Amino acid sequence: MDARRERRLFVQCPISIQGNQGVSSGVLFNLSSGGGAIESGAHVQCGTILTLRVHLPSLKQPIEVQQAAVTWKAGDDFGVQFVQLGAEERERLNKVIEDMLKGIERNQAHRRIHEA
């Protein structure tokens, strides 16, 4: 089993999923720059290639992942690796993740100050 290199962030974002079975919707429930985990009734198998549109609350337009490979499946949950993501989309995704991490760090620092 390979070790994850990126921190995964808990999110609750609507996502549009397009694959061989048509278009479905779901909820992205964790996210990193390299992939994420989705809850959806979409019919997928490991190795399935999907196109995703991630609707992040801080962005007006969704981030489009041109190719995401399903890496695991458990019930209605499945993981994806972002295989093909345009440079502009990757930059937007990385900015959102960076902003989320800064928010977490601020909250942790605030909590430590008030616990001291």
C-alpha positions in Angstrom: 0.0 0.0 0.0 1.4 3.4 -0.9 1.7 6.1 1.7 -0.3 9.3 1.1 2.1 12.2 0.4 -0.5 15.0 0.9 -2.7 16.0 3.8 -6.3 15.3 3.1 -8.8 17.9 4.1 -12.3 17.3 5.3 -14.8 19.0 3.0 -18.5 18.7 2.0 -18.7 19.9 -1.6 -21.1 19.0 -4.3 -19.5 17.3 -7.2 -20.6 16.4 -10.8 -19.3 13.0 -12.1 -19.2 12.1 -15.7 -18.2 8.6 -16.8 -19.3 5.8 -19.1 -22.6 5.4 -17.3 -23.5 9.1 -17.8 -23.6 12.0 -15.4 -24.1 11.6 -11.6 -23.8 13.8 -8.6 -22.2 13.2 -5.2 -20.4 14.8 -2.4 -16.6 15.2 -2.2 -15.8 14.5 1.5 -12.1 14.8 1.5 -9.6 16.5 -0.7 -5.9 16.8 -1.4 -4.0 18.2 -4.4 -3.7 14.7 -5.8 -7.2 13.4 -5.3 -10.1 12.9 -3.0 -13.0 10.7 -1.7 -16.5 10.9 -3.0 -19.9 9.7 -1.8 -22.2 8.9 -4.7 -24.5 6.4 -6.1 -22.5 6.5 -9.3 -21.6 3.0 -10.7 -17.8 2.9 -10.8 -15.1 0.3 -10.5 -11.4 0.6 -9.6 -9.7 1.9 -12.7 -12.7 3.8 -14.1 -11.7 7.1 -15.6 -14.1 10.0 -14.7 -14.4 13.7 -15.4 -15.3 15.7 -12.3 -16.6 19.2 -11.6 -15.9 20.1 -8.0 -18.1 22.9 -6.7 -16.0 24.6 -3.9 -17.9 27.3 -1.9 -15.0 29.8 -2.2 -15.0 29.6 -6.1 -17.6 31.0 -8.5 -16.8 28.3 -11.1 -16.2 24.6 -10.4 -12.8 23.1 -10.8 -12.8 20.6 -13.7 -10.7 17.5 -13.3 -10.4 16.2 -16.9 -9.4 12.7 -15.8 -9.7 11.1 -12.4 -9.0 7.4 -11.8 -11.0 5.5 -9.3 -8.5 3.9 -6.9 -10.8 2.3 -4.3 -14.5 1.6 -3.7 -16.5 0.8 -0.5 -20.3 0.9 -0.8 -21.3 4.3 -2.1 -17.9 5.8 -1.3 -14.9 5.8 -3.7 -11.5 7.4 -4.0 -10.1 9.1 -7.0 -6.6 10.2 -8.1 -6.5 13.3 -10.2 -4.7 12.1 -13.4 -5.3 15.1 -15.7 -5.9 18.5 -14.4 -5.1 21.7 -16.5 -2.5 24.1 -15.2 -5.1 26.8 -14.4 -7.3 24.3 -12.6 -4.4 22.9 -10.6 -3.4 26.4 -9.6 -7.0 27.2 -8.4 -7.2 23.9 -6.5 -3.8 24.5 -4.8 -4.9 28.0 -3.8 -8.1 26.7 -2.2 -6.2 24.0 -0.3 -3.6 26.5 0.8 -6.3 28.9 2.1 -8.0 26.0 3.9 -4.7 24.9 5.6 -4.1 28.5 6.7 -7.5 28.6 8.2 -6.9 25.4 10.1 -3.5 26.7 11.4 -5.2 30.0 12.5 -7.9 28.0 14.4 -5.3 25.8 16.0 -3.2 28.8 17.1 -6.3 30.5 18.4 -7.3 27.4 20.4 -3.8 27.1 21.9 -3.9 30.7 23.0 -7.2 30.3 24.8 -6.2 27.0 26.4 -3.1 28.4 27.9 
